[in-house]
Amino acid sequence: MGGLPWQLPLLLSLLLTLSSLPSSSSSFDSEIFQQCLQNNSHPSHPISQAIYTPQNPSYSSILKAYIRNLRFTTPATPKPVVIITAMHESHVQSAVLCGKKHSLQLKIRSGGHDYEGTSYVSSSPFFLLDMFNLRSVDIDLEKETAWVGAGATLGELFYRIAEKSRIHGFPAGVCPTVGVGGHFVGAGYGNMMRKYGLSVDNIIDARLVDVSGRILDRKSMGEDLFWAIRGGGASFGVLLSFKVKLVQVPETVTVFRVEKTLDQNATEIVYQWQHIAHKVERDLFIRLVLDVVKRDEEKTVRASFTALFLGDCKRLVSTMDESFPQLGFTESDCVETSWVKSIPFWANISMDKPVEVLLERAPERVFSLKRKSDYVKEPIPKDGLEFIWKKMIELEAPSMAFNPYGGRMAEIPETETPFPHRSGNLWKIQYLANWNEVDIETSGKYIELMRKLYSYMTPFVSKNPRQAFYSYKDLDLGSADWKRKDCWGGRGDDYGIRYFMGNFERLVKIKSKVDGDNFFRHEQSIPTLSMSRGCCEVGDNSYADVINGWSKKEP
């Protein structure tokens, strides 16, 4: 993979060049674009107060407000030529119509948690449509449904449900500051999926602005497009809101976190977890996180078991004694609480804080970060685990989160939504690396460590292709070169197949039908059938290489 120092001059040059692209675009006239926006907005809802150009004193704070990865906060990071903080649906319509008219790339941001910054960074001149103002949550307990705006956070959705009922919830992620829009179009993965499936399995309607500026619901968009937007990404239009089906939760749930290191029999316990986590009753979800810690000045691997049980402690203890006695779980490990108060526990937020903490839209801490993902189909043998421990201790920095499947996930057909990773998978791996610095050299160091760990895991994960989770965007898997709008950079084992497997072909056909000119595009969006394949190259100047701080692709 080569050493990093010789690459730094090239990367610095690329970053500086890219950062100047929007402002140096001779074909873009900000005043004409703004006039177009105003001409196409609803007279009762003028768009002028939602427009921010680099000359506006609030431009920088608006841009940074929803950046959740410090790698994209540097002066060299490419910036939008205009930011639109839509306050009405007509503002979204205007943004789409004017973006298309002026051939300006549109980026759509709801919460800013996408790992590669593809919702607010581009190597081509672009404008940003920020959805954070469109965040209403309307609960209908009689029908057990809710309409939620794409700009709402998961925390806001959870809080509003709990305001109305102690026995309702919704299956979604455990990070309360994640935006609903990005989460749902990426499938929506959380700790109730073994009981109720993914978020997209519980979406029953949606409202979307299409490439012609029309607002469509499920009936008017048709079942093909409705299928595509539930997990197929932001390649088909701008999602305004979703109608979701609420699920039943008990008044009392139980959470726990138990940690074991290698000298505390972690190898045997992890080995047993692999055989039961996907088989235990579906009210129980046990996540396994592996990281490296120091004990008595020696580095060792720590296995942390974090769980949500949809029931009380007494029933959980009985379940654990029967299914997973190796953990040594006891009643003292139980934390009984309500479903909504379990969210802060999972997000590593103090449970002493009032539940209103879910309404805070900014995380307590923001890091530079890199993520990757994998799927596992067979338990890893003990000698394999020992190999992994050795490599993790050598690398030290990256950690892994294992999220078990089974239950409802194994019952839903892989073609039901674009998300294909259902039966046959025991768990998903998320690789995690966080660091505080923002310089290219440090980023390159941690990304290299992440890639090494990912490479070491090759024998133990899915193959042909090696699958990946779309919401954990990873530009190492490939990125499209949109400097040539008539082509798409690859097929076969590229990102589309890894993310969507057999559903990829259907997504391409739907994309071709509803957005044949490929207006809604980003670095890993769905291509159209008319694009010739293999005519774009991802080279040293690619967006993926630049933002990753690395100029060589993974072998």
N, C-alpha and C positions, 0 to 999 in steps of 0.2 A: 504493500500500500504506500510505501515511500515515506520519507520524513517530511515534517511540516515546514521547517524554516525556509527552504528554497521556494516554497509556494507562496509565501506571504506577500512579496512584492506584486505578483500577478493578482492575488485576491484583492489586495488593497486597491490596485488599479481598477479592477472590475467593479468593486463596490463604489468607488468614486464616480466611475462612468455611469453606472446605473442610477446613482442618486441624482444625477443631473438630467436624466431622461425626461421626466414630466415637464420641468420648467423650460427645457430646451426644444421641446417639440414645436416646430415652426407651423405645423398644420392646426394647432389648437389655439382657439381664441376664446379665452375665459368669458369675456363679456357677451359674445354671441351665444355661447353655451348657456350662460345664466339667463339670457333673454328667452331662449328656447324653453328653459325650465318654467319661467314665469308665464309664458304664453300658453303652456300646456297644463298649468295647474288650475285647480277649481277656484272660481272667483271668491267663494266663501272661505277658502282655506289657502291664502297666499303662501307661496313657498319661500319667499325672500328671507324670512327669518330662520329657515332651515339650511341656508347655503353658507358654507364657510370656505373661503379661499385662503391661500397662504398669507395674504395680506391682512386677514382678520386676526385680531389679538387672541381670540379664543381657538384659533385653528389648531395649534399645537396641543393644547389641553384636551380638546375634543378627540384628536387623533390618538393620543396616548391613553385616554381614559379606559379603553377596552383592549389594550395590548397586554396579553397575559404571558408573553414570552419575552424576556429582556433582550434576547438576541435581535429583536426587531425594533429596538429603541435607539439605535445609534444614529448619528448624523448622516451616515452613509446609506442607511436604509431607504430605498425608494419610497417617495411620498405621493399621495394622490394630488391631482391638480385641483380637485374640488371635493369637499365633503358635504353630503346631504344627510341631515339628521331628520329623516321623515317624521312628520307629526300627524300626517293624515294619509289615507290610502292613495289619494290623488297625487301626493308627492312621489310615491313609488311609481305610479303610472307615468308621471312626467319624466322621472329619471330614466325609465326604460326607453320611452319614445325618443328622448333627446340623446341618450347614449347611443342608440342605434342610428339616429339621423347623422350624428357627427362621428360615427365609427370610433367611439371612445370606449375602451374596455371598462366594464362595470364590475366592481367588487362589492359583495354583500356581506355585512357583518352583523351578527346578533349579539354574541357574548365575547368574541375574540379569543376563545380557547383553542382554536384550531392550531395544532402543534407546529405546523410549518408556515403559519402566517399567510396562507393563501387567500384569506378573506380580506386582507388589507395591505398586501404588498404585491408588486408586480414589476417585472423588468421592462414592461411597456407602459406608455402613458395611460393612466387610468383615473377613474373617480370612484369615491367610496360612498356607498349607500348604507348608512348606519341605522339599524332598526330599533335602537334601544328605547325610543319613545313609544313605540307601538307594542305596549306590554300589558294590555288589559287582561284580566282573568275573570270570567263569568261562570259561576258554578250553578248547576241545576241539579239539586239533590234529588228531586222527585224522579228525574229521568236518569240520575247517576251519570251525568255528563258534564263537560266543561269546555268552553271556548277559551283558548289561550293565545295571546298575540305572540308572534315570532320573536319579538324583542324582550319578552319576559325572561326571567331567569328561572331555573328549576326551583330555587329557594322560594321565589315568589309564588310559583304554582303550588308547591307543597304547603306553604303558609296559608294561602287562600282556601285550599281544600280543608285544612285543619280548622280554619275559622268557622266553617260550616258544619263539620262533622268529625267526631273522634273515631269513626269506624270506616272511613274512606281514605284512600290514598291513590297513588299512581306510580306504576313501575317505570323508573327512569334513573339517571345517574345519581351519584352520591355527593357530587360537588355542587353546592347550591348556587355558585356564581356562573355556572355554565348557561349559555343562552339556549332557549327552547328551539329557535329556528335551526341552528346548526346541529343541535343534538338530535332532533327528530329526523332531519333529512339524512343523517348518518346512521339511523336505526334506533338509537337510544338504549343504552346498555346499563343495567343496574342490578341491585341486590335482591330484587323480587322477580327476576326473570325466570327462575326455576319454578315459580308458582304461577306467574301471569305472562311470561314471555317478555319481549322487548317493548319499548314505547310504541314502535310502529305497529305492533300487533294489537294495539289498543287505540289506534287513531281511526275515527269513523267518518271524518269529513275534513276538508281543508279549503282555504281560500287562497288563490294564487293570481299574481299578475303575469300574464304570458307575454311573449315577445311582441305582440301587437298592442300591448297596453290594456288588454281586457282583464277584468276581474272574473275569475272562474271559480265555481265550487265543484264538489265531486260530480254532481249531475252534469254540469255543463262542460267539465274538462274530460269526462269519460273515464272508464275504468282503467285503461292502459296508463294514462298519465297519472291517475290517482295511485296506481301501483308503483310507478316509477319514483314519485316524490317521497314515498315512505321507505327511505333507506338508500335511494339512488343518488343522493347528493344534490347540490345546488346547480344543476346543469339544465334545468327545464323551465325556470321562471323564478320569480321572487315570491316566496311564501309569506303571506300576511298573517295567517292564523290557522289553528288546528282545533278540530273538535275531537275530544278524547273521551274514552269510556273510563269512568272511575272504577276502582276495584275495592273489594272489601278487605279491611284489615282489622285485627282484634284490637280492643281498647288497650290491651297490654301486650307489648312485644318485649323480647329479650335480646340484648347484645352482649358480646364479650370479646375480649382480646387476650389471647394466651401466647406467650413467647417462649421459645425453646432454642438453645444453642447446641452446637455439635456435641459438647460434653454433657448435654442433658438429653441425649438420645434423639436429637433432631432428625438424623438420617432415617431411623426406623419409623418415627412419627410421620415424616413427610411421605415415606413409602406407603404407609397405610392410608394417609389422606388421599393419595392418588386413586385408591381402590374404592373409597366410600363416598367422596365428596359429590360425585355425580349420581349416586344411588340412594342417598339418604332421603327421607321424606322431603317433599318439595317446599315445606314451610321453612326449611333450614338452608341457608346459604353460607358457606365457609370459605372465605378468601384466604389464600396463602401468599404472604409476601416474604421474599428472601432478600436479605441484604447482608452486608459485611459490617461487623462491629468489633470493638476491642474488649477483651476480657483478660484482666491481669496482664495488660500490655501486649497480649497476643491477639492477632486478628483471627476471627472465626466467623462462621456463617450463622445468622439468626433467622429462625423461621417464626413468623408472626401469623397466628391464626385469628382472623377477625370475622365475626359472624353476626347475621341477623336471623332471629328465629321468630316466626309469626305465632307466638304463643308465650305462655308464662315459663318461669324458671323451672318449676317442678317437672313439667312435661319435657323441657329441654334436657334436664339432667338424665331423665330416663332414656331419651333418644340417644344422647351421647354415650351413656353406659353401654347401650346395646350396639351402637354402630361404630363408635370411635373411642374405645376405652384407652387406647395407647396415649391419648393426649393427657390423661389424668385430670379431666375436667371435673370441677366440683361446684356445689351451689354457691360458694363464695366468689366464683368467677362471673356469676350472673349480674347483669345490670338490667333491671326491669324498668320500662319507660313506655311512653306512647310512641306510635309510629313516627310522628312529626319530630319528636325530640330525639329520635334515634339518628336523624340525619346529621346533626352536628357531631355526634360521636364518630360516625363514619368519615366525616370531613376533618377529623382531628381538631375540632373546635370544642372548647370546654362546655360540658353539659350544664355547668352552673349558669351559663349565660341565658338570658330570656330567649324564647323561641323567635322573637323578632330579629335575632341575628340572621335569620334566613332571608330577611329583606335587604341585607347589605349587599350591594352589587359588586363591590371590589373585594378580592381575596385578602386575607390577612397578610400574605406574603406572595411576592412574584419573583420567579427565578428565570435565569436562562435555562433552557431545557431541550432535550431531544427524546423522542419516543420511537419505539418500533413494536411490532406485534407478531405473534405466531399462534398456531393452533396445534394441539396435541391430541393424537388419536390412540395412543397406547401408553400405559404407565411406564415411566422411566425406571429401569432396573437399578438396584442399589449401587452397583459399580458405576453406572452412569451418573447417579446422584453424587457419588464421591468425586468423579471427574469434574462435575459442575462446581462442587464446593472448591476444589483446587483452583479452577480457573477464576472463579469469583474472587477468591482471596488474592490471587495474583493481580487482578484488575482493580479491585477494591471499590471503584466508584459506582458502576451501574447496579441497579437492583431489579428484581422481577416480581410481578404480581400475577398469581395464577387464579383465574376466575372460573369456577366449575360450571358445567352444563348439566344436562339431564333434566328430569321433570318435564315441564311444559316445553322447554326448548327442543327436546327430542321428539315431540309430537307434532310440531308445526312443519309442514312440508317446506323444503328449501326454496321452492318457487312461489310461496305465498306472498313474499315481499322480495325486493332486490337483495336483502341480506341472506346469503346462502349458507352460512356456517351453523348448521343446526345439528341433526343427528350425526353420529359418527365422530363428533369431537367430544373429548372428555373435559377439556378446559381451554381457555384462551390465555396466552401470556402477554402481558404488557411489560416491555423493557423500559426502565426509567433512569434518566440521568439528569440531575439538577445541579446548577452551579451559580454562583453569585456574579461572576465577572461577565463582561460583555465583549471583551476583545476577541479578535479572530483566533489568536494563538490558543487561548484557553478553550474556546469553543471547539477548535480542531482537535484538541487533546481529548475532550470528553466524548466527542462524536466518534473518534477512533476507538476509544474504549468500548463504546456501545456496539460498534460494528464488530469488534473482536468477540464480545460475548455472544452476539447474534450468530456469528460464524461458528463458535464452539457448540451452539445448541442445534446445529443442523441435523445431526443423527437422530434427534429425539422428537422432531416436529413433522408437520405435514409436508408432503412432497408432491411434485408433478401436478399442479404447481405448489410451491410453498405459499400457503394462504396468509392473508393479512386482513385486518379489520379497518374498514374505510375511515371510520371516525378517528382512528389513530394515524392520521396522514403521515406518510413516510416517503419523502421524495427520493430516497435511495432506490426505490422500486421503479423509478422512471418518472419523467415529466414531459409534457408536451411543449413543443417549441411553437408558440403562437405568433412568432414573427412572420411565419408563412401560414396564412390563414386557410390555405387550400390543402393542408396535409396534417397528419397526426403522426407522432413519433414512435410508432411501434405497435406490436400486437403480441401474440404468443404468450410469453411468460411475463409480460409487462404488468403495470399496475392494475389495469382493468380486469384481467383474468384473476389475479390474486385476490382482489377485493370482492369481486362479484361472481366468480366462477361461471357456472352455466347460465346465470342470469344476465351476463354481460351483453350477449347478442341481443336480447330483448330490449335492454336499455338503449343500445345503439339504434335500434329500429325506431323506438319511441322518440329518442332525441332527434333523429332525422326528420320525423314527421312534424314535431311541434316547434323545432328550432333549427331548420335546415341550414341557415346561414351561420350557425354557431355563435350567436351573440352571447349567450350565457355560458361562459367558459372560464376555466382557471387551469392551473398547472396540472391537475389530475382530474379534469372533468371528463364527461362521456363524449366521445367523438361522434361524428355523423357518418353515415354510410358513404357519402360522396367524397369523403376525404381519402386520398390515396395513401396507402400504408407504407411506412418505411421510408418516406421521402424527407422526413425531418430528422435531424441528428441532435442528440443531447451531448454536447461537447463541453469543453472546459469553461465556456462562457455561459453555460446554462444557469437558469434561475436556481435549480436545485443545488448546483455546485457552489454558487455564490452564497446563498443563505446558510448552507451547511458549513461554510468556512473550509471547504475541502475541494480539491480539484481532480481527484481521481475517483472513479466509480468503484463500488464494491465488486470484487470478482464474482 
